[in-house]
Amino acid sequence: MAREEVTWLSTREAARQLGITTRTLYRLIDSGQVPAYKFGRVIRLKEAEVDAFVEQARIRPGALEHLYADGGPDDEEL
C-alpha cells in the first residue's frame, strides 16, 4: 500500500495562497471551514485541503444577482 505524498503549508504560506491575512485564516480554521493540524506548537495545513476549500468557495453563476441593479451586471454605468 503506497502512501500519498502530502504537501504541508505553514499558516503564512496558506494565507498567502488564499490572499488573506493569517488572522482571517485562523478564524477559518477555528470555525472548521479549513482543516488544520497542530504538531506541538506548529499549525500546518494540507495543500490539497486548502485547494479544496478554494473550490468550495467558488461562486455559482447567478448567485450574485442581489448585488447589482435590476437590469443585470451589464447595466452598470462606468
N, CA, C and O atoms as a Maestro MAE file, in Angstrom:
{
 s_m_m2io_version
 :::
 2.0.0
}

f_m_ct {
 s_m_title
 :::
 protein
 m_atom[312] {
  # First column is atom index #
  i_m_mmod_type
  r_m_x_coord
  r_m_y_coord
  r_m_z_coord
  i_m_residue_number
  s_m_chain_name
  s_m_pdb_residue_name
  s_m_pdb_atom_name
  i_m_atomic_number
  :::
  1 25 0.848 -1.182 0.000 1 A "MET " " N  " 7
  2 3 0.000 0.000 0.000 1 A "MET " " CA " 6
  3 2 0.895 1.249 0.000 1 A "MET " " C  " 6
  4 15 1.643 1.488 0.948 1 A "MET " " O  " 8
  5 25 0.808 2.022 -1.055 2 A "ALA " " N  " 7
  6 3 1.639 3.218 -1.179 2 A "ALA " " CA " 6
  7 2 0.964 4.404 -0.506 2 A "ALA " " C  " 6
  8 15 -0.248 4.594 -0.607 2 A "ALA " " O  " 8
  9 25 1.766 5.183 0.173 3 A "ARG " " N  " 7
  10 3 1.257 6.394 0.812 3 A "ARG " " CA " 6
  11 2 1.242 7.541 -0.173 3 A "ARG " " C  " 6
  12 15 2.145 7.698 -0.995 3 A "ARG " " O  " 8
  13 25 0.192 8.337 -0.069 4 A "GLU " " N  " 7
  14 3 0.108 9.534 -0.892 4 A "GLU " " CA " 6
  15 2 0.995 10.610 -0.269 4 A "GLU " " C  " 6
  16 15 0.937 10.845 0.938 4 A "GLU " " O  " 8
  17 25 1.798 11.250 -1.076 5 A "GLU " " N  " 7
  18 3 2.669 12.316 -0.576 5 A "GLU " " CA " 6
  19 2 1.831 13.540 -0.237 5 A "GLU " " C  " 6
  20 15 1.000 13.971 -1.036 5 A "GLU " " O  " 8
  21 25 2.049 14.091 0.933 6 A "VAL " " N  " 7
  22 3 1.314 15.260 1.400 6 A "VAL " " CA " 6
  23 2 2.234 16.470 1.342 6 A "VAL " " C  " 6
  24 15 3.378 16.418 1.793 6 A "VAL " " O  " 8
  25 25 1.722 17.555 0.783 7 A "THR " " N  " 7
  26 3 2.450 18.821 0.804 7 A "THR " " CA " 6
  27 2 1.852 19.665 1.914 7 A "THR " " C  " 6
  28 15 0.675 20.021 1.873 7 A "THR " " O  " 8
  29 25 2.681 19.985 2.913 8 A "TRP " " N  " 7
  30 3 2.234 20.768 4.060 8 A "TRP " " CA " 6
  31 2 2.537 22.237 3.835 8 A "TRP " " C  " 6
  32 15 3.572 22.593 3.272 8 A "TRP " " O  " 8
  33 25 1.613 23.095 4.286 9 A "LEU " " N  " 7
  34 3 1.802 24.535 4.214 9 A "LEU " " CA " 6
  35 2 1.800 25.107 5.619 9 A "LEU " " C  " 6
  36 15 1.054 24.642 6.481 9 A "LEU " " O  " 8
  37 25 2.619 26.100 5.851 10 A "SER " " N  " 7
  38 3 2.542 26.846 7.104 10 A "SER " " CA " 6
  39 2 1.310 27.741 7.020 10 A "SER " " C  " 6
  40 15 0.730 27.908 5.948 10 A "SER " " O  " 8
  41 25 0.918 28.309 8.140 11 A "THR " " N  " 7
  42 3 -0.222 29.223 8.114 11 A "THR " " CA " 6
  43 2 0.093 30.444 7.252 11 A "THR " " C  " 6
  44 15 -0.787 30.960 6.562 11 A "THR " " O  " 8
  45 25 1.309 30.896 7.286 12 A "ARG " " N  " 7
  46 3 1.703 32.048 6.463 12 A "ARG " " CA " 6
  47 2 1.599 31.709 4.975 12 A "ARG " " C  " 6
  48 15 1.074 32.502 4.192 12 A "ARG " " O  " 8
  49 25 2.097 30.533 4.586 13 A "GLU " " N  " 7
  50 3 2.029 30.118 3.184 13 A "GLU " " CA " 6
  51 2 0.587 29.938 2.724 13 A "GLU " " C  " 6
  52 15 0.223 30.351 1.623 13 A "GLU " " O  " 8
  53 25 -0.233 29.318 3.576 14 A "ALA " " N  " 7
  54 3 -1.634 29.084 3.221 14 A "ALA " " CA " 6
  55 2 -2.381 30.414 3.088 14 A "ALA " " C  " 6
  56 15 -3.155 30.605 2.149 14 A "ALA " " O  " 8
  57 25 -2.148 31.319 4.020 15 A "ALA " " N  " 7
  58 3 -2.803 32.634 3.958 15 A "ALA " " CA " 6
  59 2 -2.400 33.367 2.690 15 A "ALA " " C  " 6
  60 15 -3.244 33.973 2.029 15 A "ALA " " O  " 8
  61 25 -1.131 33.320 2.346 16 A "ARG " " N  " 7
  62 3 -0.647 33.978 1.126 16 A "ARG " " CA " 6
  63 2 -1.304 33.353 -0.108 16 A "ARG " " C  " 6
  64 15 -1.707 34.062 -1.030 16 A "ARG " " O  " 8
  65 25 -1.407 32.027 -0.116 17 A "GLN " " N  " 7
  66 3 -2.017 31.332 -1.247 17 A "GLN " " CA " 6
  67 2 -3.493 31.712 -1.390 17 A "GLN " " C  " 6
  68 15 -4.003 31.805 -2.506 17 A "GLN " " O  " 8
  69 25 -4.174 31.930 -0.273 18 A "LEU " " N  " 7
  70 3 -5.590 32.303 -0.294 18 A "LEU " " CA " 6
  71 2 -5.804 33.798 -0.482 18 A "LEU " " C  " 6
  72 15 -6.914 34.233 -0.786 18 A "LEU " " O  " 8
  73 25 -4.747 34.586 -0.301 19 A "GLY " " N  " 7
  74 3 -4.872 36.033 -0.433 19 A "GLY " " CA " 6
  75 2 -5.572 36.676 0.752 19 A "GLY " " C  " 6
  76 15 -6.278 37.673 0.601 19 A "GLY " " O  " 8
  77 25 -5.372 36.098 1.936 20 A "ILE " " N  " 7
  78 3 -5.987 36.609 3.165 20 A "ILE " " CA " 6
  79 2 -4.913 36.776 4.229 20 A "ILE " " C  " 6
  80 15 -3.780 36.332 4.046 20 A "ILE " " O  " 8
  81 25 -5.263 37.412 5.335 21 A "THR " " N  " 7
  82 3 -4.307 37.550 6.435 21 A "THR " " CA " 6
  83 2 -4.275 36.253 7.241 21 A "THR " " C  " 6
  84 15 -5.201 35.445 7.170 21 A "THR " " O  " 8
  85 25 -3.215 36.065 7.995 22 A "THR " " N  " 7
  86 3 -3.147 34.877 8.853 22 A "THR " " CA " 6
  87 2 -4.246 34.921 9.913 22 A "THR " " C  " 6
  88 15 -4.757 33.879 10.322 22 A "THR " " O  " 8
  89 25 -4.602 36.102 10.350 23 A "ARG " " N  " 7
  90 3 -5.686 36.232 11.337 23 A "ARG " " CA " 6
  91 2 -7.010 35.705 10.766 23 A "ARG " " C  " 6
  92 15 -7.746 34.994 11.451 23 A "ARG " " O  " 8
  93 25 -7.303 36.055 9.519 24 A "THR " " N  " 7
  94 3 -8.504 35.541 8.869 24 A "THR " " CA " 6
  95 2 -8.414 34.034 8.697 24 A "THR " " C  " 6
  96 15 -9.408 33.331 8.877 24 A "THR " " O  " 8
  97 25 -7.246 33.532 8.354 25 A "LEU " " N  " 7
  98 3 -7.048 32.090 8.223 25 A "LEU " " CA " 6
  99 2 -7.327 31.390 9.545 25 A "LEU " " C  " 6
  100 15 -7.987 30.351 9.566 25 A "LEU " " O  " 8
  101 25 -6.832 31.944 10.648 26 A "TYR " " N  " 7
  102 3 -7.094 31.345 11.963 26 A "TYR " " CA " 6
  103 2 -8.591 31.289 12.247 26 A "TYR " " C  " 6
  104 15 -9.075 30.319 12.829 26 A "TYR " " O  " 8
  105 25 -9.329 32.324 11.839 27 A "ARG " " N  " 7
  106 3 -10.789 32.316 12.021 27 A "ARG " " CA " 6
  107 2 -11.429 31.192 11.203 27 A "ARG " " C  " 6
  108 15 -12.327 30.502 11.687 27 A "ARG " " O  " 8
  109 25 -10.970 31.010 9.972 28 A "LEU " " N  " 7
  110 3 -11.497 29.937 9.126 28 A "LEU " " CA " 6
  111 2 -11.179 28.564 9.710 28 A "LEU " " C  " 6
  112 15 -12.002 27.651 9.651 28 A "LEU " " O  " 8
  113 25 -9.990 28.426 10.270 29 A "ILE " " N  " 7
  114 3 -9.592 27.170 10.910 29 A "ILE " " CA " 6
  115 2 -10.453 26.928 12.147 29 A "ILE " " C  " 6
  116 15 -10.976 25.831 12.339 29 A "ILE " " O  " 8
  117 25 -10.597 27.947 12.977 30 A "ASP " " N  " 7
  118 3 -11.342 27.818 14.228 30 A "ASP " " CA " 6
  119 2 -12.820 27.512 13.994 30 A "ASP " " C  " 6
  120 15 -13.451 26.826 14.798 30 A "ASP " " O  " 8
  121 25 -13.368 28.018 12.897 31 A "SER " " N  " 7
  122 3 -14.781 27.774 12.587 31 A "SER " " CA " 6
  123 2 -14.989 26.440 11.860 31 A "SER " " C  " 6
  124 15 -16.125 26.038 11.605 31 A "SER " " O  " 8
  125 25 -13.895 25.762 11.531 32 A "GLY " " N  " 7
  126 3 -13.994 24.462 10.878 32 A "GLY " " CA " 6
  127 2 -14.114 24.520 9.367 32 A "GLY " " C  " 6
  128 15 -14.331 23.491 8.728 32 A "GLY " " O  " 8
  129 25 -13.977 25.696 8.787 33 A "GLN " " N  " 7
  130 3 -14.093 25.826 7.335 33 A "GLN " " CA " 6
  131 2 -12.845 25.336 6.602 33 A "GLN " " C  " 6
  132 15 -12.926 24.865 5.468 33 A "GLN " " O  " 8
  133 25 -11.700 25.452 7.256 34 A "VAL " " N  " 7
  134 3 -10.432 24.987 6.677 34 A "VAL " " CA " 6
  135 2 -9.797 24.032 7.688 34 A "VAL " " C  " 6
  136 15 -9.528 24.422 8.824 34 A "VAL " " O  " 8
  137 25 -9.556 22.787 7.283 35 A "PRO " " N  " 7
  138 3 -8.918 21.842 8.207 35 A "PRO " " CA " 6
  139 2 -7.449 22.203 8.444 35 A "PRO " " C  " 6
  140 15 -6.752 22.647 7.532 35 A "PRO " " O  " 8
  141 25 -7.001 22.009 9.662 36 A "ALA " " N  " 7
  142 3 -5.599 22.271 10.008 36 A "ALA " " CA " 6
  143 2 -5.155 21.251 11.048 36 A "ALA " " C  " 6
  144 15 -5.979 20.590 11.679 36 A "ALA " " O  " 8
  145 25 -3.862 21.135 11.213 37 A "TYR " " N  " 7
  146 3 -3.269 20.132 12.092 37 A "TYR " " CA " 6
  147 2 -2.228 20.796 12.970 37 A "TYR " " C  " 6
  148 15 -1.440 21.619 12.505 37 A "TYR " " O  " 8
  149 25 -2.231 20.429 14.252 38 A "LYS " " N  " 7
  150 3 -1.280 21.017 15.186 38 A "LYS " " CA " 6
  151 2 -0.273 19.945 15.589 38 A "LYS " " C  " 6
  152 15 -0.634 18.890 16.112 38 A "LYS " " O  " 8
  153 25 0.986 20.240 15.334 39 A "PHE " " N  " 7
  154 3 2.092 19.365 15.698 39 A "PHE " " CA " 6
  155 2 2.921 20.109 16.736 39 A "PHE " " C  " 6
  156 15 3.758 20.941 16.385 39 A "PHE " " O  " 8
  157 25 2.696 19.817 17.990 40 A "GLY " " N  " 7
  158 3 3.341 20.586 19.048 40 A "GLY " " CA " 6
  159 2 2.771 21.993 19.039 40 A "GLY " " C  " 6
  160 15 1.571 22.178 19.238 40 A "GLY " " O  " 8
  161 25 3.617 22.980 18.812 41 A "ARG " " N  " 7
  162 3 3.172 24.373 18.764 41 A "ARG " " CA " 6
  163 2 2.986 24.890 17.338 41 A "ARG " " C  " 6
  164 15 2.689 26.065 17.125 41 A "ARG " " O  " 8
  165 25 3.164 23.996 16.370 42 A "VAL " " N  " 7
  166 3 3.133 24.399 14.960 42 A "VAL " " CA " 6
  167 2 1.819 23.961 14.316 42 A "VAL " " C  " 6
  168 15 1.383 22.823 14.491 42 A "VAL " " O  " 8
  169 25 1.195 24.869 13.573 43 A "ILE " " N  " 7
  170 3 -0.028 24.553 12.836 43 A "ILE " " CA " 6
  171 2 0.333 24.421 11.361 43 A "ILE " " C  " 6
  172 15 1.004 25.280 10.790 43 A "ILE " " O  " 8
  173 25 -0.125 23.332 10.760 44 A "ARG " " N  " 7
  174 3 0.127 23.081 9.339 44 A "ARG " " CA " 6
  175 2 -1.183 22.747 8.644 44 A "ARG " " C  " 6
  176 15 -2.125 22.251 9.263 44 A "ARG " " O  " 8
  177 25 -1.228 23.029 7.344 45 A "LEU " " N  " 7
  178 3 -2.394 22.730 6.520 45 A "LEU " " CA " 6
  179 2 -1.952 21.901 5.332 45 A "LEU " " C  " 6
  180 15 -0.858 22.094 4.802 45 A "LEU " " O  " 8
  181 25 -2.810 20.973 4.913 46 A "LYS " " N  " 7
  182 3 -2.522 20.196 3.716 46 A "LYS " " CA " 6
  183 2 -2.881 21.048 2.501 46 A "LYS " " C  " 6
  184 15 -3.975 21.606 2.421 46 A "LYS " " O  " 8
  185 25 -1.957 21.140 1.571 47 A "GLU " " N  " 7
  186 3 -2.191 21.955 0.381 47 A "GLU " " CA " 6
  187 2 -3.440 21.503 -0.367 47 A "GLU " " C  " 6
  188 15 -4.194 22.339 -0.865 47 A "GLU " " O  " 8
  189 25 -3.670 20.197 -0.455 48 A "ALA " " N  " 7
  190 3 -4.843 19.684 -1.167 48 A "ALA " " CA " 6
  191 2 -6.140 20.128 -0.486 48 A "ALA " " C  " 6
  192 15 -7.138 20.373 -1.164 48 A "ALA " " O  " 8
  193 25 -6.137 20.235 0.851 49 A "GLU " " N  " 7
  194 3 -7.337 20.672 1.561 49 A "GLU " " CA " 6
  195 2 -7.557 22.172 1.415 49 A "GLU " " C  " 6
  196 15 -8.699 22.631 1.394 49 A "GLU " " O  " 8
  197 25 -6.478 22.936 1.313 50 A "VAL " " N  " 7
  198 3 -6.603 24.373 1.035 50 A "VAL " " CA " 6
  199 2 -7.174 24.556 -0.373 50 A "VAL " " C  " 6
  200 15 -8.040 25.404 -0.587 50 A "VAL " " O  " 8
  201 25 -6.693 23.764 -1.329 51 A "ASP " " N  " 7
  202 3 -7.217 23.825 -2.694 51 A "ASP " " CA " 6
  203 2 -8.696 23.444 -2.726 51 A "ASP " " C  " 6
  204 15 -9.475 24.054 -3.457 51 A "ASP " " O  " 8
  205 25 -9.089 22.440 -1.938 52 A "ALA " " N  " 7
  206 3 -10.497 22.027 -1.870 52 A "ALA " " CA " 6
  207 2 -11.363 23.136 -1.286 52 A "ALA " " C  " 6
  208 15 -12.493 23.337 -1.730 52 A "ALA " " O  " 8
  209 25 -10.840 23.864 -0.291 53 A "PHE " " N  " 7
  210 3 -11.567 24.996 0.285 53 A "PHE " " CA " 6
  211 2 -11.823 26.056 -0.779 53 A "PHE " " C  " 6
  212 15 -12.912 26.625 -0.850 53 A "PHE " " O  " 8
  213 25 -10.817 26.314 -1.602 54 A "VAL " " N  " 7
  214 3 -10.965 27.301 -2.672 54 A "VAL " " CA " 6
  215 2 -12.070 26.857 -3.632 54 A "VAL " " C  " 6
  216 15 -12.907 27.670 -4.025 54 A "VAL " " O  " 8
  217 25 -12.079 25.599 -4.008 55 A "GLU " " N  " 7
  218 3 -13.101 25.103 -4.932 55 A "GLU " " CA " 6
  219 2 -14.499 25.189 -4.319 55 A "GLU " " C  " 6
  220 15 -15.460 25.497 -5.023 55 A "GLU " " O  " 8
  221 25 -14.623 24.922 -3.022 56 A "GLN " " N  " 7
  222 3 -15.923 25.012 -2.348 56 A "GLN " " CA " 6
  223 2 -16.415 26.457 -2.278 56 A "GLN " " C  " 6
  224 15 -17.619 26.701 -2.197 56 A "GLN " " O  " 8
  225 25 -15.500 27.400 -2.308 57 A "ALA " " N  " 7
  226 3 -15.855 28.814 -2.207 57 A "ALA " " CA " 6
  227 2 -16.224 29.414 -3.564 57 A "ALA " " C  " 6
  228 15 -16.585 30.588 -3.650 57 A "ALA " " O  " 8
  229 25 -16.136 28.624 -4.598 58 A "ARG " " N  " 7
  230 3 -16.421 29.117 -5.946 58 A "ARG " " CA " 6
  231 2 -17.861 29.614 -6.035 58 A "ARG " " C  " 6
  232 15 -18.783 28.956 -5.554 58 A "ARG " " O  " 8
  233 25 -18.044 30.758 -6.643 59 A "ILE " " N  " 7
  234 3 -19.362 31.366 -6.780 59 A "ILE " " CA " 6
  235 2 -20.047 30.795 -8.018 59 A "ILE " " C  " 6
  236 15 -19.489 30.804 -9.115 59 A "ILE " " O  " 8
  237 25 -21.250 30.305 -7.823 60 A "ARG " " N  " 7
  238 3 -22.029 29.771 -8.934 60 A "ARG " " CA " 6
  239 2 -22.619 30.919 -9.755 60 A "ARG " " C  " 6
  240 15 -23.025 31.936 -9.193 60 A "ARG " " O  " 8
  241 25 -22.669 30.763 -11.071 61 A "PRO " " N  " 7
  242 3 -23.260 31.804 -11.905 61 A "PRO " " CA " 6
  243 2 -24.692 32.117 -11.456 61 A "PRO " " C  " 6
  244 15 -25.484 31.210 -11.197 61 A "PRO " " O  " 8
  245 25 -25.005 33.389 -11.370 62 A "GLY " " N  " 7
  246 3 -26.327 33.823 -10.957 62 A "GLY " " CA " 6
  247 2 -26.494 33.993 -9.463 62 A "GLY " " C  " 6
  248 15 -27.541 34.460 -9.013 62 A "GLY " " O  " 8
  249 25 -25.489 33.626 -8.681 63 A "ALA " " N  " 7
  250 3 -25.593 33.699 -7.226 63 A "ALA " " CA " 6
  251 2 -25.455 35.119 -6.692 63 A "ALA " " C  " 6
  252 15 -25.761 35.368 -5.526 63 A "ALA " " O  " 8
  253 25 -25.006 36.042 -7.511 64 A "LEU " " N  " 7
  254 3 -24.772 37.412 -7.046 64 A "LEU " " CA " 6
  255 2 -25.788 38.417 -7.581 64 A "LEU " " C  " 6
  256 15 -25.574 39.626 -7.491 64 A "LEU " " O  " 8
  257 25 -26.876 37.928 -8.130 65 A "GLU " " N  " 7
  258 3 -27.870 38.824 -8.720 65 A "GLU " " CA " 6
  259 2 -28.357 39.884 -7.742 65 A "GLU " " C  " 6
  260 15 -28.700 40.994 -8.149 65 A "GLU " " O  " 8
  261 25 -28.387 39.556 -6.484 66 A "HIS " " N  " 7
  262 3 -28.874 40.500 -5.474 66 A "HIS " " CA " 6
  263 2 -27.918 41.683 -5.265 66 A "HIS " " C  " 6
  264 15 -28.279 42.646 -4.590 66 A "HIS " " O  " 8
  265 25 -26.728 41.627 -5.821 67 A "LEU " " N  " 7
  266 3 -25.740 42.681 -5.607 67 A "LEU " " CA " 6
  267 2 -25.740 43.767 -6.682 67 A "LEU " " C  " 6
  268 15 -25.112 44.810 -6.498 67 A "LEU " " O  " 8
  269 25 -26.423 43.545 -7.788 68 A "TYR " " N  " 7
  270 3 -26.401 44.552 -8.836 68 A "TYR " " CA " 6
  271 2 -27.819 45.020 -9.184 68 A "TYR " " C  " 6
  272 15 -28.812 44.430 -8.758 68 A "TYR " " O  " 8
  273 25 -27.878 46.088 -9.963 69 A "ALA " " N  " 7
  274 3 -29.155 46.746 -10.283 69 A "ALA " " CA " 6
  275 2 -30.113 45.799 -10.999 69 A "ALA " " C  " 6
  276 15 -29.733 44.713 -11.436 69 A "ALA " " O  " 8
  277 25 -31.365 46.240 -11.107 70 A "ASP " " N  " 7
  278 3 -32.439 45.423 -11.706 70 A "ASP " " CA " 6
  279 2 -32.116 44.912 -13.109 70 A "ASP " " C  " 6
  280 15 -32.505 43.803 -13.473 70 A "ASP " " O  " 8
  281 25 -31.410 45.713 -13.888 71 A "GLY " " N  " 7
  282 3 -31.150 45.349 -15.268 71 A "GLY " " CA " 6
  283 2 -30.078 44.294 -15.456 71 A "GLY " " C  " 6
  284 15 -29.949 43.767 -16.561 71 A "GLY " " O  " 8
  285 25 -29.315 43.961 -14.449 72 A "GLY " " N  " 7
  286 3 -28.274 42.963 -14.594 72 A "GLY " " CA " 6
  287 2 -26.892 43.584 -14.546 72 A "GLY " " C  " 6
  288 15 -26.761 44.804 -14.446 72 A "GLY " " O  " 8
  289 25 -25.876 42.769 -14.614 73 A "PRO " " N  " 7
  290 3 -24.499 43.259 -14.484 73 A "PRO " " CA " 6
  291 2 -24.052 44.145 -15.631 73 A "PRO " " C  " 6
  292 15 -23.164 44.977 -15.442 73 A "PRO " " O  " 8
  293 25 -24.634 43.997 -16.811 74 A "ASP " " N  " 7
  294 3 -24.216 44.799 -17.968 74 A "ASP " " CA " 6
  295 2 -24.801 46.215 -17.935 74 A "ASP " " C  " 6
  296 15 -24.364 47.079 -18.696 74 A "ASP " " O  " 8
  297 25 -25.783 46.460 -17.063 75 A "ASP " " N  " 7
  298 3 -26.423 47.767 -16.951 75 A "ASP " " CA " 6
  299 2 -25.591 48.781 -16.158 75 A "ASP " " C  " 6
  300 15 -25.893 49.974 -16.167 75 A "ASP " " O  " 8
  301 25 -24.578 48.318 -15.496 76 A "GLU " " N  " 7
  302 3 -23.785 49.183 -14.636 76 A "GLU " " CA " 6
  303 2 -23.102 50.287 -15.433 76 A "GLU " " C  " 6
  304 15 -22.527 50.037 -16.492 76 A "GLU " " O  " 8
  305 25 -23.170 51.497 -14.920 77 A "GLU " " N  " 7
  306 3 -22.514 52.617 -15.592 77 A "GLU " " CA " 6
  307 2 -21.039 52.630 -15.265 77 A "GLU " " C  " 6
  308 15 -20.645 52.285 -14.151 77 A "GLU " " O  " 8
  309 25 -20.232 53.019 -16.208 78 A "LEU " " N  " 7
  310 3 -18.778 53.097 -15.995 78 A "LEU " " CA " 6
  311 2 -18.376 54.459 -15.535 78 A "LEU " " C  " 6
  312 15 -17.193 54.709 -15.306 78 A "LEU " " O  " 8
  :::
 }
 m_bond[311] {
  # First column is bond index #
  i_m_from
  i_m_to
  i_m_order
  :::
  1 1 2 1
  2 2 3 1
  3 3 4 2
  4 3 5 1
  5 5 6 1
  6 6 7 1
  7 7 8 2
  8 7 9 1
  9 9 10 1
  10 10 11 1
  11 11 12 2
  12 11 13 1
  13 13 14 1
  14 14 15 1
  15 15 16 2
  16 15 17 1
  17 17 18 1
  18 18 19 1
  19 19 20 2
  20 19 21 1
  21 21 22 1
  22 22 23 1
  23 23 24 2
  24 23 25 1
  25 25 26 1
  26 26 27 1
  27 27 28 2
  28 27 29 1
  29 29 30 1
  30 30 31 1
  31 31 32 2
  32 31 33 1
  33 33 34 1
  34 34 35 1
  35 35 36 2
  36 35 37 1
  37 37 38 1
  38 38 39 1
  39 39 40 2
  40 39 41 1
  41 41 42 1
  42 42 43 1
  43 43 44 2
  44 43 45 1
  45 45 46 1
  46 46 47 1
  47 47 48 2
  48 47 49 1
  49 49 50 1
  50 50 51 1
  51 51 52 2
  52 51 53 1
  53 53 54 1
  54 54 55 1
  55 55 56 2
  56 55 57 1
  57 57 58 1
  58 58 59 1
  59 59 60 2
  60 59 61 1
  61 61 62 1
  62 62 63 1
  63 63 64 2
  64 63 65 1
  65 65 66 1
  66 66 67 1
  67 67 68 2
  68 67 69 1
  69 69 70 1
  70 70 71 1
  71 71 72 2
  72 71 73 1
  73 73 74 1
  74 74 75 1
  75 75 76 2
  76 75 77 1
  77 77 78 1
  78 78 79 1
  79 79 80 2
  80 79 81 1
  81 81 82 1
  82 82 83 1
  83 83 84 2
  84 83 85 1
  85 85 86 1
  86 86 87 1
  87 87 88 2
  88 87 89 1
  89 89 90 1
  90 90 91 1
  91 91 92 2
  92 91 93 1
  93 93 94 1
  94 94 95 1
  95 95 96 2
  96 95 97 1
  97 97 98 1
  98 98 99 1
  99 99 100 2
  100 99 101 1
  101 101 102 1
  102 102 103 1
  103 103 104 2
  104 103 105 1
  105 105 106 1
  106 106 107 1
  107 107 108 2
  108 107 109 1
  109 109 110 1
  110 110 111 1
  111 111 112 2
  112 111 113 1
  113 113 114 1
  114 114 115 1
  115 115 116 2
  116 115 117 1
  117 117 118 1
  118 118 119 1
  119 119 120 2
  120 119 121 1
  121 121 122 1
  122 122 123 1
  123 123 124 2
  124 123 125 1
  125 125 126 1
  126 126 127 1
  127 127 128 2
  128 127 129 1
  129 129 130 1
  130 130 131 1
  131 131 132 2
  132 131 133 1
  133 133 134 1
  134 134 135 1
  135 135 136 2
  136 135 137 1
  137 137 138 1
  138 138 139 1
  139 139 140 2
  140 139 141 1
  141 141 142 1
  142 142 143 1
  143 143 144 2
  144 143 145 1
  145 145 146 1
  146 146 147 1
  147 147 148 2
  148 147 149 1
  149 149 150 1
  150 150 151 1
  151 151 152 2
  152 151 153 1
  153 153 154 1
  154 154 155 1
  155 155 156 2
  156 155 157 1
  157 157 158 1
  158 158 159 1
  159 159 160 2
  160 159 161 1
  161 161 162 1
  162 162 163 1
  163 163 164 2
  164 163 165 1
  165 165 166 1
  166 166 167 1
  167 167 168 2
  168 167 169 1
  169 169 170 1
  170 170 171 1
  171 171 172 2
  172 171 173 1
  173 173 174 1
  174 174 175 1
  175 175 176 2
  176 175 177 1
  177 177 178 1
  178 178 179 1
  179 179 180 2
  180 179 181 1
  181 181 182 1
  182 182 183 1
  183 183 184 2
  184 183 185 1
  185 185 186 1
  186 186 187 1
  187 187 188 2
  188 187 189 1
  189 189 190 1
  190 190 191 1
  191 191 192 2
  192 191 193 1
  193 193 194 1
  194 194 195 1
  195 195 196 2
  196 195 197 1
  197 197 198 1
  198 198 199 1
  199 199 200 2
  200 199 201 1
  201 201 202 1
  202 202 203 1
  203 203 204 2
  204 203 205 1
  205 205 206 1
  206 206 207 1
  207 207 208 2
  208 207 209 1
  209 209 210 1
  210 210 211 1
  211 211 212 2
  212 211 213 1
  213 213 214 1
  214 214 215 1
  215 215 216 2
  216 215 217 1
  217 217 218 1
  218 218 219 1
  219 219 220 2
  220 219 221 1
  221 221 222 1
  222 222 223 1
  223 223 224 2
  224 223 225 1
  225 225 226 1
  226 226 227 1
  227 227 228 2
  228 227 229 1
  229 229 230 1
  230 230 231 1
  231 231 232 2
  232 231 233 1
  233 233 234 1
  234 234 235 1
  235 235 236 2
  236 235 237 1
  237 237 238 1
  238 238 239 1
  239 239 240 2
  240 239 241 1
  241 241 242 1
  242 242 243 1
  243 243 244 2
  244 243 245 1
  245 245 246 1
  246 246 247 1
  247 247 248 2
  248 247 249 1
  249 249 250 1
  250 250 251 1
  251 251 252 2
  252 251 253 1
  253 253 254 1
  254 254 255 1
  255 255 256 2
  256 255 257 1
  257 257 258 1
  258 258 259 1
  259 259 260 2
  260 259 261 1
  261 261 262 1
  262 262 263 1
  263 263 264 2
  264 263 265 1
  265 265 266 1
  266 266 267 1
  267 267 268 2
  268 267 269 1
  269 269 270 1
  270 270 271 1
  271 271 272 2
  272 271 273 1
  273 273 274 1
  274 274 275 1
  275 275 276 2
  276 275 277 1
  277 277 278 1
  278 278 279 1
  279 279 280 2
  280 279 281 1
  281 281 282 1
  282 282 283 1
  283 283 284 2
  284 283 285 1
  285 285 286 1
  286 286 287 1
  287 287 288 2
  288 287 289 1
  289 289 290 1
  290 290 291 1
  291 291 292 2
  292 291 293 1
  293 293 294 1
  294 294 295 1
  295 295 296 2
  296 295 297 1
  297 297 298 1
  298 298 299 1
  299 299 300 2
  300 299 301 1
  301 301 302 1
  302 302 303 1
  303 303 304 2
  304 303 305 1
  305 305 306 1
  306 306 307 1
  307 307 308 2
  308 307 309 1
  309 309 310 1
  310 310 311 1
  311 311 312 2
  :::
 }
}
